Amino acid sequence: MPDTLEQKPQFGCPHCESGAISENNAVAVRLRVTEWDEDGEPASFSYPWTVIDDTMAIDEDKPRFYCESCGKEFEEVTRMHD
């Protein structure tokens, strides 16, 4: 094993510098219905769930990224301090 591991660049929120970033993607997912309401509508879901092939796309109506820590959305991440 090498003495030093190659460090990958780290990026985060430009507002609070948190690394807890999500990308606003639209993904079609099939969820297993585990409970129904009186009107025949799904009331609860569980696993297994399946991502429908080739459905991931950027949500064009929103900024590209979302910070889980401060709740802000933004287009560009910032490089984190070493």
mmCIF file of the N, C-alpha and C atoms, coordinates in Angstrom:
data_MODEL
# 
_entry.id   MODEL 
# 
loop_
_atom_site.group_PDB 
_atom_site.id 
_atom_site.type_symbol 
_atom_site.label_atom_id 
_atom_site.label_alt_id 
_atom_site.label_comp_id 
_atom_site.label_asym_id 
_atom_site.label_entity_id 
_atom_site.label_seq_id 
_atom_site.pdbx_PDB_ins_code 
_atom_site.Cartn_x 
_atom_site.Cartn_y 
_atom_site.Cartn_z 
_atom_site.occupancy 
_atom_site.B_iso_or_equiv 
_atom_site.pdbx_formal_charge 
_atom_site.auth_seq_id 
_atom_site.auth_comp_id 
_atom_site.auth_asym_id 
_atom_site.auth_atom_id 
_atom_site.pdbx_PDB_model_num 
ATOM 1   N N  . MET A 1 1  ? 0.841   -1.175 0.000   1.00 0.00 ? 1  MET A N  1 
ATOM 2   C CA . MET A 1 1  ? 0.000   0.000  0.000   1.00 0.00 ? 1  MET A CA 1 
ATOM 3   C C  . MET A 1 1  ? 0.886   1.238  0.000   1.00 0.00 ? 1  MET A C  1 
ATOM 4   N N  . PRO A 1 2  ? 0.568   2.240  -0.836  1.00 0.00 ? 2  PRO A N  1 
ATOM 5   C CA . PRO A 1 2  ? 1.417   3.426  -0.896  1.00 0.00 ? 2  PRO A CA 1 
ATOM 6   C C  . PRO A 1 2  ? 1.357   4.235  0.396   1.00 0.00 ? 2  PRO A C  1 
ATOM 7   N N  . ASP A 1 3  ? 2.425   5.020  0.616   1.00 0.00 ? 3  ASP A N  1 
ATOM 8   C CA . ASP A 1 3  ? 2.494   5.848  1.814   1.00 0.00 ? 3  ASP A CA 1 
ATOM 9   C C  . ASP A 1 3  ? 1.450   6.963  1.798   1.00 0.00 ? 3  ASP A C  1 
ATOM 10  N N  . THR A 1 4  ? 1.168   7.496  0.621   1.00 0.00 ? 4  THR A N  1 
ATOM 11  C CA . THR A 1 4  ? 0.189   8.578  0.528   1.00 0.00 ? 4  THR A CA 1 
ATOM 12  C C  . THR A 1 4  ? -0.897  8.184  -0.466  1.00 0.00 ? 4  THR A C  1 
ATOM 13  N N  . LEU A 1 5  ? -2.103  8.523  -0.143  1.00 0.00 ? 5  LEU A N  1 
ATOM 14  C CA . LEU A 1 5  ? -3.227  8.280  -1.038  1.00 0.00 ? 5  LEU A CA 1 
ATOM 15  C C  . LEU A 1 5  ? -3.488  9.541  -1.844  1.00 0.00 ? 5  LEU A C  1 
ATOM 16  N N  . GLU A 1 6  ? -3.777  9.354  -3.109  1.00 0.00 ? 6  GLU A N  1 
ATOM 17  C CA . GLU A 1 6  ? -4.092  10.511 -3.944  1.00 0.00 ? 6  GLU A CA 1 
ATOM 18  C C  . GLU A 1 6  ? -5.404  11.104 -3.460  1.00 0.00 ? 6  GLU A C  1 
ATOM 19  N N  . GLN A 1 7  ? -5.408  12.402 -3.185  1.00 0.00 ? 7  GLN A N  1 
ATOM 20  C CA . GLN A 1 7  ? -6.600  13.071 -2.706  1.00 0.00 ? 7  GLN A CA 1 
ATOM 21  C C  . GLN A 1 7  ? -7.421  13.571 -3.888  1.00 0.00 ? 7  GLN A C  1 
ATOM 22  N N  . LYS A 1 8  ? -8.708  13.279 -3.869  1.00 0.00 ? 8  LYS A N  1 
ATOM 23  C CA . LYS A 1 8  ? -9.602  13.779 -4.902  1.00 0.00 ? 8  LYS A CA 1 
ATOM 24  C C  . LYS A 1 8  ? -10.030 15.182 -4.522  1.00 0.00 ? 8  LYS A C  1 
ATOM 25  N N  . PRO A 1 9  ? -10.291 16.021 -5.514  1.00 0.00 ? 9  PRO A N  1 
ATOM 26  C CA . PRO A 1 9  ? -10.756 17.377 -5.195  1.00 0.00 ? 9  PRO A CA 1 
ATOM 27  C C  . PRO A 1 9  ? -12.066 17.323 -4.414  1.00 0.00 ? 9  PRO A C  1 
ATOM 28  N N  . GLN A 1 10 ? -12.232 18.211 -3.473  1.00 0.00 ? 10 GLN A N  1 
ATOM 29  C CA . GLN A 1 10 ? -13.449 18.292 -2.677  1.00 0.00 ? 10 GLN A CA 1 
ATOM 30  C C  . GLN A 1 10 ? -14.157 19.610 -2.996  1.00 0.00 ? 10 GLN A C  1 
ATOM 31  N N  . PHE A 1 11 ? -15.449 19.530 -3.200  1.00 0.00 ? 11 PHE A N  1 
ATOM 32  C CA . PHE A 1 11 ? -16.229 20.710 -3.525  1.00 0.00 ? 11 PHE A CA 1 
ATOM 33  C C  . PHE A 1 11 ? -17.414 20.791 -2.589  1.00 0.00 ? 11 PHE A C  1 
ATOM 34  N N  . GLY A 1 12 ? -17.974 21.995 -2.428  1.00 0.00 ? 12 GLY A N  1 
ATOM 35  C CA . GLY A 1 12 ? -19.106 22.167 -1.524  1.00 0.00 ? 12 GLY A CA 1 
ATOM 36  C C  . GLY A 1 12 ? -19.937 23.374 -1.871  1.00 0.00 ? 12 GLY A C  1 
ATOM 37  N N  . CYS A 1 13 ? -20.807 23.718 -0.947  1.00 0.00 ? 13 CYS A N  1 
ATOM 38  C CA . CYS A 1 13 ? -21.754 24.815 -1.115  1.00 0.00 ? 13 CYS A CA 1 
ATOM 39  C C  . CYS A 1 13 ? -21.031 26.157 -1.099  1.00 0.00 ? 13 CYS A C  1 
ATOM 40  N N  . PRO A 1 14 ? -21.326 27.041 -2.058  1.00 0.00 ? 14 PRO A N  1 
ATOM 41  C CA . PRO A 1 14 ? -20.691 28.354 -2.058  1.00 0.00 ? 14 PRO A CA 1 
ATOM 42  C C  . PRO A 1 14 ? -21.212 29.264 -0.948  1.00 0.00 ? 14 PRO A C  1 
ATOM 43  N N  . HIS A 1 15 ? -22.304 28.875 -0.291  1.00 0.00 ? 15 HIS A N  1 
ATOM 44  C CA . HIS A 1 15 ? -22.887 29.701 0.766   1.00 0.00 ? 15 HIS A CA 1 
ATOM 45  C C  . HIS A 1 15 ? -22.368 29.314 2.149   1.00 0.00 ? 15 HIS A C  1 
ATOM 46  N N  . CYS A 1 16 ? -22.298 27.995 2.442   1.00 0.00 ? 16 CYS A N  1 
ATOM 47  C CA . CYS A 1 16 ? -21.891 27.565 3.793   1.00 0.00 ? 16 CYS A CA 1 
ATOM 48  C C  . CYS A 1 16 ? -20.714 26.597 3.776   1.00 0.00 ? 16 CYS A C  1 
ATOM 49  N N  . GLU A 1 17 ? -20.220 26.231 2.600   1.00 0.00 ? 17 GLU A N  1 
ATOM 50  C CA . GLU A 1 17 ? -19.094 25.323 2.406   1.00 0.00 ? 17 GLU A CA 1 
ATOM 51  C C  . GLU A 1 17 ? -19.347 23.897 2.889   1.00 0.00 ? 17 GLU A C  1 
ATOM 52  N N  . SER A 1 18 ? -20.598 23.525 3.060   1.00 0.00 ? 18 SER A N  1 
ATOM 53  C CA . SER A 1 18 ? -20.924 22.141 3.429   1.00 0.00 ? 18 SER A CA 1 
ATOM 54  C C  . SER A 1 18 ? -20.656 21.233 2.236   1.00 0.00 ? 18 SER A C  1 
ATOM 55  N N  . GLY A 1 19 ? -20.250 20.010 2.517   1.00 0.00 ? 19 GLY A N  1 
ATOM 56  C CA . GLY A 1 19 ? -20.051 19.027 1.459   1.00 0.00 ? 19 GLY A CA 1 
ATOM 57  C C  . GLY A 1 19 ? -21.287 18.184 1.198   1.00 0.00 ? 19 GLY A C  1 
ATOM 58  N N  . ALA A 1 20 ? -22.384 18.452 1.895   1.00 0.00 ? 20 ALA A N  1 
ATOM 59  C CA . ALA A 1 20 ? -23.622 17.678 1.748   1.00 0.00 ? 20 ALA A CA 1 
ATOM 60  C C  . ALA A 1 20 ? -24.447 18.255 0.598   1.00 0.00 ? 20 ALA A C  1 
ATOM 61  N N  . ILE A 1 21 ? -24.035 17.932 -0.629  1.00 0.00 ? 21 ILE A N  1 
ATOM 62  C CA . ILE A 1 21 ? -24.631 18.511 -1.831  1.00 0.00 ? 21 ILE A CA 1 
ATOM 63  C C  . ILE A 1 21 ? -25.401 17.441 -2.593  1.00 0.00 ? 21 ILE A C  1 
ATOM 64  N N  . SER A 1 22 ? -26.573 17.811 -3.065  1.00 0.00 ? 22 SER A N  1 
ATOM 65  C CA . SER A 1 22 ? -27.363 16.953 -3.939  1.00 0.00 ? 22 SER A CA 1 
ATOM 66  C C  . SER A 1 22 ? -27.468 17.627 -5.297  1.00 0.00 ? 22 SER A C  1 
ATOM 67  N N  . GLU A 1 23 ? -27.631 16.808 -6.334  1.00 0.00 ? 23 GLU A N  1 
ATOM 68  C CA . GLU A 1 23 ? -27.850 17.343 -7.668  1.00 0.00 ? 23 GLU A CA 1 
ATOM 69  C C  . GLU A 1 23 ? -29.341 17.221 -7.968  1.00 0.00 ? 23 GLU A C  1 
ATOM 70  N N  . ASN A 1 24 ? -29.940 18.286 -8.484  1.00 0.00 ? 24 ASN A N  1 
ATOM 71  C CA . ASN A 1 24 ? -31.358 18.282 -8.816  1.00 0.00 ? 24 ASN A CA 1 
ATOM 72  C C  . ASN A 1 24 ? -31.567 17.523 -10.119 1.00 0.00 ? 24 ASN A C  1 
ATOM 73  N N  . ASN A 1 25 ? -31.819 16.235 -9.994  1.00 0.00 ? 25 ASN A N  1 
ATOM 74  C CA . ASN A 1 25 ? -32.071 15.374 -11.150 1.00 0.00 ? 25 ASN A CA 1 
ATOM 75  C C  . ASN A 1 25 ? -33.510 14.892 -11.120 1.00 0.00 ? 25 ASN A C  1 
ATOM 76  N N  . ALA A 1 26 ? -34.038 14.657 -12.287 1.00 0.00 ? 26 ALA A N  1 
ATOM 77  C CA . ALA A 1 26 ? -35.357 14.029 -12.392 1.00 0.00 ? 26 ALA A CA 1 
ATOM 78  C C  . ALA A 1 26 ? -35.122 12.575 -12.774 1.00 0.00 ? 26 ALA A C  1 
ATOM 79  N N  . VAL A 1 27 ? -35.613 11.667 -11.954 1.00 0.00 ? 27 VAL A N  1 
ATOM 80  C CA . VAL A 1 27 ? -35.425 10.242 -12.195 1.00 0.00 ? 27 VAL A CA 1 
ATOM 81  C C  . VAL A 1 27 ? -36.778 9.547  -12.064 1.00 0.00 ? 27 VAL A C  1 
ATOM 82  N N  . ALA A 1 28 ? -37.136 8.787  -13.077 1.00 0.00 ? 28 ALA A N  1 
ATOM 83  C CA . ALA A 1 28 ? -38.368 8.001  -12.979 1.00 0.00 ? 28 ALA A CA 1 
ATOM 84  C C  . ALA A 1 28 ? -38.084 6.749  -12.180 1.00 0.00 ? 28 ALA A C  1 
ATOM 85  N N  . VAL A 1 29 ? -38.859 6.526  -11.129 1.00 0.00 ? 29 VAL A N  1 
ATOM 86  C CA . VAL A 1 29 ? -38.654 5.403  -10.221 1.00 0.00 ? 29 VAL A CA 1 
ATOM 87  C C  . VAL A 1 29 ? -39.980 4.661  -10.038 1.00 0.00 ? 29 VAL A C  1 
ATOM 88  N N  . ARG A 1 30 ? -39.911 3.346  -10.046 1.00 0.00 ? 30 ARG A N  1 
ATOM 89  C CA . ARG A 1 30 ? -41.079 2.526  -9.730  1.00 0.00 ? 30 ARG A CA 1 
ATOM 90  C C  . ARG A 1 30 ? -40.982 2.116  -8.263  1.00 0.00 ? 30 ARG A C  1 
ATOM 91  N N  . LEU A 1 31 ? -42.004 2.466  -7.487  1.00 0.00 ? 31 LEU A N  1 
ATOM 92  C CA . LEU A 1 31 ? -42.037 2.143  -6.061  1.00 0.00 ? 31 LEU A CA 1 
ATOM 93  C C  . LEU A 1 31 ? -43.075 1.065  -5.794  1.00 0.00 ? 31 LEU A C  1 
ATOM 94  N N  . ARG A 1 32 ? -42.769 0.138  -4.911  1.00 0.00 ? 32 ARG A N  1 
ATOM 95  C CA . ARG A 1 32 ? -43.728 -0.904 -4.530  1.00 0.00 ? 32 ARG A CA 1 
ATOM 96  C C  . ARG A 1 32 ? -44.749 -0.285 -3.569  1.00 0.00 ? 32 ARG A C  1 
ATOM 97  N N  . VAL A 1 33 ? -46.031 -0.387 -3.913  1.00 0.00 ? 33 VAL A N  1 
ATOM 98  C CA . VAL A 1 33 ? -47.107 0.103  -3.052  1.00 0.00 ? 33 VAL A CA 1 
ATOM 99  C C  . VAL A 1 33 ? -47.332 -0.922 -1.955  1.00 0.00 ? 33 VAL A C  1 
ATOM 100 N N  . THR A 1 34 ? -47.288 -0.465 -0.693  1.00 0.00 ? 34 THR A N  1 
ATOM 101 C CA . THR A 1 34 ? -47.483 -1.373 0.435   1.00 0.00 ? 34 THR A CA 1 
ATOM 102 C C  . THR A 1 34 ? -48.789 -1.116 1.173   1.00 0.00 ? 34 THR A C  1 
ATOM 103 N N  . GLU A 1 35 ? -49.421 0.028  0.886   1.00 0.00 ? 35 GLU A N  1 
ATOM 104 C CA . GLU A 1 35 ? -50.681 0.341  1.555   1.00 0.00 ? 35 GLU A CA 1 
ATOM 105 C C  . GLU A 1 35 ? -51.491 1.259  0.661   1.00 0.00 ? 35 GLU A C  1 
ATOM 106 N N  . TRP A 1 36 ? -52.807 1.077  0.689   1.00 0.00 ? 36 TRP A N  1 
ATOM 107 C CA . TRP A 1 36 ? -53.717 1.861  -0.144  1.00 0.00 ? 36 TRP A CA 1 
ATOM 108 C C  . TRP A 1 36 ? -54.681 2.639  0.746   1.00 0.00 ? 36 TRP A C  1 
ATOM 109 N N  . ASP A 1 37 ? -55.142 3.818  0.273   1.00 0.00 ? 37 ASP A N  1 
ATOM 110 C CA . ASP A 1 37 ? -56.175 4.534  1.020   1.00 0.00 ? 37 ASP A CA 1 
ATOM 111 C C  . ASP A 1 37 ? -57.555 4.080  0.555   1.00 0.00 ? 37 ASP A C  1 
ATOM 112 N N  . GLU A 1 38 ? -58.603 4.648  1.127   1.00 0.00 ? 38 GLU A N  1 
ATOM 113 C CA . GLU A 1 38 ? -59.978 4.248  0.829   1.00 0.00 ? 38 GLU A CA 1 
ATOM 114 C C  . GLU A 1 38 ? -60.369 4.449  -0.633  1.00 0.00 ? 38 GLU A C  1 
ATOM 115 N N  . ASP A 1 39 ? -59.704 5.410  -1.295  1.00 0.00 ? 39 ASP A N  1 
ATOM 116 C CA . ASP A 1 39 ? -60.043 5.741  -2.676  1.00 0.00 ? 39 ASP A CA 1 
ATOM 117 C C  . ASP A 1 39 ? -59.211 4.974  -3.697  1.00 0.00 ? 39 ASP A C  1 
ATOM 118 N N  . GLY A 1 40 ? -58.381 4.047  -3.220  1.00 0.00 ? 40 GLY A N  1 
ATOM 119 C CA . GLY A 1 40 ? -57.549 3.275  -4.134  1.00 0.00 ? 40 GLY A CA 1 
ATOM 120 C C  . GLY A 1 40 ? -56.287 3.991  -4.570  1.00 0.00 ? 40 GLY A C  1 
ATOM 121 N N  . GLU A 1 41 ? -55.865 4.976  -3.780  1.00 0.00 ? 41 GLU A N  1 
ATOM 122 C CA . GLU A 1 41 ? -54.618 5.692  -4.055  1.00 0.00 ? 41 GLU A CA 1 
ATOM 123 C C  . GLU A 1 41 ? -53.527 5.150  -3.136  1.00 0.00 ? 41 GLU A C  1 
ATOM 124 N N  . PRO A 1 42 ? -52.274 5.107  -3.619  1.00 0.00 ? 42 PRO A N  1 
ATOM 125 C CA . PRO A 1 42 ? -51.183 4.632  -2.760  1.00 0.00 ? 42 PRO A CA 1 
ATOM 126 C C  . PRO A 1 42 ? -51.053 5.499  -1.503  1.00 0.00 ? 42 PRO A C  1 
ATOM 127 N N  . ALA A 1 43 ? -50.928 4.851  -0.350  1.00 0.00 ? 43 ALA A N  1 
ATOM 128 C CA . ALA A 1 43 ? -50.771 5.555  0.918   1.00 0.00 ? 43 ALA A CA 1 
ATOM 129 C C  . ALA A 1 43 ? -49.385 5.343  1.513   1.00 0.00 ? 43 ALA A C  1 
ATOM 130 N N  . SER A 1 44 ? -48.695 4.290  1.083   1.00 0.00 ? 44 SER A N  1 
ATOM 131 C CA . SER A 1 44 ? -47.367 4.005  1.612   1.00 0.00 ? 44 SER A CA 1 
ATOM 132 C C  . SER A 1 44 ? -46.580 3.188  0.577   1.00 0.00 ? 44 SER A C  1 
ATOM 133 N N  . PHE A 1 45 ? -45.262 3.391  0.585   1.00 0.00 ? 45 PHE A N  1 
ATOM 134 C CA . PHE A 1 45 ? -44.381 2.707  -0.355  1.00 0.00 ? 45 PHE A CA 1 
ATOM 135 C C  . PHE A 1 45 ? -43.236 2.059  0.399   1.00 0.00 ? 45 PHE A C  1 
ATOM 136 N N  . SER A 1 46 ? -42.596 1.062  -0.228  1.00 0.00 ? 46 SER A N  1 
ATOM 137 C CA . SER A 1 46 ? -41.395 0.462  0.353   1.00 0.00 ? 46 SER A CA 1 
ATOM 138 C C  . SER A 1 46 ? -40.526 -0.105 -0.756  1.00 0.00 ? 46 SER A C  1 
ATOM 139 N N  . TYR A 1 47 ? -39.436 -0.718 -0.338  1.00 0.00 ? 47 TYR A N  1 
ATOM 140 C CA . TYR A 1 47 ? -38.549 -1.389 -1.278  1.00 0.00 ? 47 TYR A CA 1 
ATOM 141 C C  . TYR A 1 47 ? -39.174 -2.696 -1.699  1.00 0.00 ? 47 TYR A C  1 
ATOM 142 N N  . PRO A 1 48 ? -38.823 -3.305 -2.804  1.00 0.00 ? 48 PRO A N  1 
ATOM 143 C CA . PRO A 1 48 ? -37.798 -2.801 -3.713  1.00 0.00 ? 48 PRO A CA 1 
ATOM 144 C C  . PRO A 1 48 ? -38.352 -1.701 -4.610  1.00 0.00 ? 48 PRO A C  1 
ATOM 145 N N  . TRP A 1 49 ? -37.494 -0.788 -4.972  1.00 0.00 ? 49 TRP A N  1 
ATOM 146 C CA . TRP A 1 49 ? -37.848 0.217  -5.960  1.00 0.00 ? 49 TRP A CA 1 
ATOM 147 C C  . TRP A 1 49 ? -36.889 0.081  -7.124  1.00 0.00 ? 49 TRP A C  1 
ATOM 148 N N  . THR A 1 50 ? -37.314 0.499  -8.289  1.00 0.00 ? 50 THR A N  1 
ATOM 149 C CA . THR A 1 50 ? -36.533 0.315  -9.503  1.00 0.00 ? 50 THR A CA 1 
ATOM 150 C C  . THR A 1 50 ? -36.429 1.630  -10.256 1.00 0.00 ? 50 THR A C  1 
ATOM 151 N N  . VAL A 1 51 ? -35.211 2.017  -10.602 1.00 0.00 ? 51 VAL A N  1 
ATOM 152 C CA . VAL A 1 51 ? -35.016 3.181  -11.465 1.00 0.00 ? 51 VAL A CA 1 
ATOM 153 C C  . VAL A 1 51 ? -35.254 2.726  -12.890 1.00 0.00 ? 51 VAL A C  1 
ATOM 154 N N  . ILE A 1 52 ? -36.111 3.453  -13.593 1.00 0.00 ? 52 ILE A N  1 
ATOM 155 C CA . ILE A 1 52 ? -36.390 3.123  -14.982 1.00 0.00 ? 52 ILE A CA 1 
ATOM 156 C C  . ILE A 1 52 ? -35.200 3.553  -15.823 1.00 0.00 ? 52 ILE A C  1 
ATOM 157 N N  . ASP A 1 53 ? -34.678 2.644  -16.634 1.00 0.00 ? 53 ASP A N  1 
ATOM 158 C CA . ASP A 1 53 ? -33.479 2.912  -17.431 1.00 0.00 ? 53 ASP A CA 1 
ATOM 159 C C  . ASP A 1 53 ? -33.577 4.202  -18.230 1.00 0.00 ? 53 ASP A C  1 
ATOM 160 N N  . ASP A 1 54 ? -32.447 4.911  -18.312 1.00 0.00 ? 54 ASP A N  1 
ATOM 161 C CA . ASP A 1 54 ? -32.299 6.108  -19.143 1.00 0.00 ? 54 ASP A CA 1 
ATOM 162 C C  . ASP A 1 54 ? -33.275 7.221  -18.804 1.00 0.00 ? 54 ASP A C  1 
ATOM 163 N N  . THR A 1 55 ? -33.619 7.385  -17.521 1.00 0.00 ? 55 THR A N  1 
ATOM 164 C CA . THR A 1 55 ? -34.550 8.456  -17.178 1.00 0.00 ? 55 THR A CA 1 
ATOM 165 C C  . THR A 1 55 ? -33.909 9.605  -16.413 1.00 0.00 ? 55 THR A C  1 
ATOM 166 N N  . MET A 1 56 ? -32.637 9.499  -16.035 1.00 0.00 ? 56 MET A N  1 
ATOM 167 C CA . MET A 1 56 ? -32.025 10.569 -15.258 1.00 0.00 ? 56 MET A CA 1 
ATOM 168 C C  . MET A 1 56 ? -31.763 11.773 -16.149 1.00 0.00 ? 56 MET A C  1 
ATOM 169 N N  . ALA A 1 57 ? -32.228 12.924 -15.702 1.00 0.00 ? 57 ALA A N  1 
ATOM 170 C CA . ALA A 1 57 ? -32.026 14.160 -16.458 1.00 0.00 ? 57 ALA A CA 1 
ATOM 171 C C  . ALA A 1 57 ? -31.937 15.321 -15.480 1.00 0.00 ? 57 ALA A C  1 
ATOM 172 N N  . ILE A 1 58 ? -31.245 16.355 -15.877 1.00 0.00 ? 58 ILE A N  1 
ATOM 173 C CA . ILE A 1 58 ? -31.163 17.570 -15.065 1.00 0.00 ? 58 ILE A CA 1 
ATOM 174 C C  . ILE A 1 58 ? -32.529 18.252 -15.090 1.00 0.00 ? 58 ILE A C  1 
ATOM 175 N N  . ASP A 1 59 ? -32.974 18.732 -13.936 1.00 0.00 ? 59 ASP A N  1 
ATOM 176 C CA . ASP A 1 59 ? -34.226 19.472 -13.848 1.00 0.00 ? 59 ASP A CA 1 
ATOM 177 C C  . ASP A 1 59 ? -33.949 20.892 -14.324 1.00 0.00 ? 59 ASP A C  1 
ATOM 178 N N  . GLU A 1 60 ? -34.378 21.213 -15.525 1.00 0.00 ? 60 GLU A N  1 
ATOM 179 C CA . GLU A 1 60 ? -34.074 22.509 -16.144 1.00 0.00 ? 60 GLU A CA 1 
ATOM 180 C C  . GLU A 1 60 ? -34.756 23.682 -15.443 1.00 0.00 ? 60 GLU A C  1 
ATOM 181 N N  . ASP A 1 61 ? -35.766 23.416 -14.609 1.00 0.00 ? 61 ASP A N  1 
ATOM 182 C CA . ASP A 1 61 ? -36.494 24.484 -13.930 1.00 0.00 ? 61 ASP A CA 1 
ATOM 183 C C  . ASP A 1 61 ? -35.835 24.917 -12.627 1.00 0.00 ? 61 ASP A C  1 
ATOM 184 N N  . LYS A 1 62 ? -34.790 24.225 -12.211 1.00 0.00 ? 62 LYS A N  1 
ATOM 185 C CA . LYS A 1 62 ? -34.136 24.532 -10.939 1.00 0.00 ? 62 LYS A CA 1 
ATOM 186 C C  . LYS A 1 62 ? -32.645 24.717 -11.153 1.00 0.00 ? 62 LYS A C  1 
ATOM 187 N N  . PRO A 1 63 ? -31.977 25.391 -10.198 1.00 0.00 ? 63 PRO A N  1 
ATOM 188 C CA . PRO A 1 63 ? -30.516 25.406 -10.243 1.00 0.00 ? 63 PRO A CA 1 
ATOM 189 C C  . PRO A 1 63 ? -29.999 23.978 -10.144 1.00 0.00 ? 63 PRO A C  1 
ATOM 190 N N  . ARG A 1 64 ? -28.793 23.744 -10.594 1.00 0.00 ? 64 ARG A N  1 
ATOM 191 C CA . ARG A 1 64 ? -28.270 22.381 -10.697 1.00 0.00 ? 64 ARG A CA 1 
ATOM 192 C C  . ARG A 1 64 ? -28.053 21.694 -9.349  1.00 0.00 ? 64 ARG A C  1 
ATOM 193 N N  . PHE A 1 65 ? -27.620 22.426 -8.320  1.00 0.00 ? 65 PHE A N  1 
ATOM 194 C CA . PHE A 1 65 ? -27.256 21.812 -7.046  1.00 0.00 ? 65 PHE A CA 1 
ATOM 195 C C  . PHE A 1 65 ? -28.108 22.332 -5.887  1.00 0.00 ? 65 PHE A C  1 
ATOM 196 N N  . TYR A 1 66 ? -28.200 21.510 -4.831  1.00 0.00 ? 66 TYR A N  1 
ATOM 197 C CA . TYR A 1 66 ? -28.939 21.850 -3.611  1.00 0.00 ? 66 TYR A CA 1 
ATOM 198 C C  . TYR A 1 66 ? -28.069 21.477 -2.413  1.00 0.00 ? 66 TYR A C  1 
ATOM 199 N N  . CYS A 1 67 ? -27.974 22.376 -1.434  1.00 0.00 ? 67 CYS A N  1 
ATOM 200 C CA . CYS A 1 67 ? -27.205 22.108 -0.219  1.00 0.00 ? 67 CYS A CA 1 
ATOM 201 C C  . CYS A 1 67 ? -28.136 21.553 0.856   1.00 0.00 ? 67 CYS A C  1 
ATOM 202 N N  . GLU A 1 68 ? -27.817 20.351 1.337   1.00 0.00 ? 68 GLU A N  1 
ATOM 203 C CA . GLU A 1 68 ? -28.620 19.703 2.382   1.00 0.00 ? 68 GLU A CA 1 
ATOM 204 C C  . GLU A 1 68 ? -28.464 20.414 3.730   1.00 0.00 ? 68 GLU A C  1 
ATOM 205 N N  . SER A 1 69 ? -27.369 21.162 3.910   1.00 0.00 ? 69 SER A N  1 
ATOM 206 C CA . SER A 1 69 ? -27.110 21.814 5.194   1.00 0.00 ? 69 SER A CA 1 
ATOM 207 C C  . SER A 1 69 ? -27.831 23.151 5.344   1.00 0.00 ? 69 SER A C  1 
ATOM 208 N N  . CYS A 1 70 ? -27.725 24.021 4.333   1.00 0.00 ? 70 CYS A N  1 
ATOM 209 C CA . CYS A 1 70 ? -28.324 25.359 4.464   1.00 0.00 ? 70 CYS A CA 1 
ATOM 210 C C  . CYS A 1 70 ? -29.580 25.542 3.613   1.00 0.00 ? 70 CYS A C  1 
ATOM 211 N N  . GLY A 1 71 ? -29.879 24.585 2.735   1.00 0.00 ? 71 GLY A N  1 
ATOM 212 C CA . GLY A 1 71 ? -31.104 24.650 1.951   1.00 0.00 ? 71 GLY A CA 1 
ATOM 213 C C  . GLY A 1 71 ? -31.054 25.537 0.727   1.00 0.00 ? 71 GLY A C  1 
ATOM 214 N N  . LYS A 1 72 ? -29.888 26.066 0.388   1.00 0.00 ? 72 LYS A N  1 
ATOM 215 C CA . LYS A 1 72 ? -29.771 26.938 -0.790  1.00 0.00 ? 72 LYS A CA 1 
ATOM 216 C C  . LYS A 1 72 ? -29.545 26.113 -2.046  1.00 0.00 ? 72 LYS A C  1 
ATOM 217 N N  . GLU A 1 73 ? -30.018 26.641 -3.169  1.00 0.00 ? 73 GLU A N  1 
ATOM 218 C CA . GLU A 1 73 ? -29.779 26.037 -4.473  1.00 0.00 ? 73 GLU A CA 1 
ATOM 219 C C  . GLU A 1 73 ? -28.830 26.941 -5.250  1.00 0.00 ? 73 GLU A C  1 
ATOM 220 N N  . PHE A 1 74 ? -28.014 26.335 -6.122  1.00 0.00 ? 74 PHE A N  1 
ATOM 221 C CA . PHE A 1 74 ? -26.994 27.108 -6.834  1.00 0.00 ? 74 PHE A CA 1 
ATOM 222 C C  . PHE A 1 74 ? -26.546 26.346 -8.064  1.00 0.00 ? 74 PHE A C  1 
ATOM 223 N N  . GLU A 1 75 ? -25.908 27.044 -8.983  1.00 0.00 ? 75 GLU A N  1 
ATOM 224 C CA . GLU A 1 75 ? -25.431 26.467 -10.231 1.00 0.00 ? 75 GLU A CA 1 
ATOM 225 C C  . GLU A 1 75 ? -24.025 25.907 -10.145 1.00 0.00 ? 75 GLU A C  1 
ATOM 226 N N  . GLU A 1 76 ? -23.165 26.511 -9.315  1.00 0.00 ? 76 GLU A N  1 
ATOM 227 C CA . GLU A 1 76 ? -21.756 26.111 -9.270  1.00 0.00 ? 76 GLU A CA 1 
ATOM 228 C C  . GLU A 1 76 ? -21.315 25.836 -7.845  1.00 0.00 ? 76 GLU A C  1 
ATOM 229 N N  . VAL A 1 77 ? -20.565 24.754 -7.646  1.00 0.00 ? 77 VAL A N  1 
ATOM 230 C CA . VAL A 1 77 ? -19.995 24.452 -6.342  1.00 0.00 ? 77 VAL A CA 1 
ATOM 231 C C  . VAL A 1 77 ? -18.699 25.244 -6.158  1.00 0.00 ? 77 VAL A C  1 
ATOM 232 N N  . THR A 1 78 ? -18.204 25.283 -4.934  1.00 0.00 ? 78 THR A N  1 
ATOM 233 C CA . THR A 1 78 ? -16.932 25.937 -4.659  1.00 0.00 ? 78 THR A CA 1 
ATOM 234 C C  . THR A 1 78 ? -15.918 24.916 -4.186  1.00 0.00 ? 78 THR A C  1 
ATOM 235 N N  . ARG A 1 79 ? -14.630 25.120 -4.522  1.00 0.00 ? 79 ARG A N  1 
ATOM 236 C CA . ARG A 1 79 ? -13.582 24.211 -4.070  1.00 0.00 ? 79 ARG A CA 1 
ATOM 237 C C  . ARG A 1 79 ? -13.399 24.383 -2.575  1.00 0.00 ? 79 ARG A C  1 
ATOM 238 N N  . MET A 1 80 ? -13.360 23.257 -1.856  1.00 0.00 ? 80 MET A N  1 
ATOM 239 C CA . MET A 1 80 ? -13.220 23.284 -0.412  1.00 0.00 ? 80 MET A CA 1 
ATOM 240 C C  . MET A 1 80 ? -11.762 23.517 -0.045  1.00 0.00 ? 80 MET A C  1 
ATOM 241 N N  . HIS A 1 81 ? -11.566 24.048 1.144   1.00 0.00 ? 81 HIS A N  1 
ATOM 242 C CA . HIS A 1 81 ? -10.221 24.299 1.671   1.00 0.00 ? 81 HIS A CA 1 
ATOM 243 C C  . HIS A 1 81 ? -9.534  22.966 1.945   1.00 0.00 ? 81 HIS A C  1 
ATOM 244 N N  . ASP A 1 82 ? -8.217  22.911 1.695   1.00 0.00 ? 82 ASP A N  1 
ATOM 245 C CA . ASP A 1 82 ? -7.434  21.686 1.950   1.00 0.00 ? 82 ASP A CA 1 
ATOM 246 C C  . ASP A 1 82 ? -7.147  21.527 3.414   1.00 0.00 ? 82 ASP A C  1 
# 
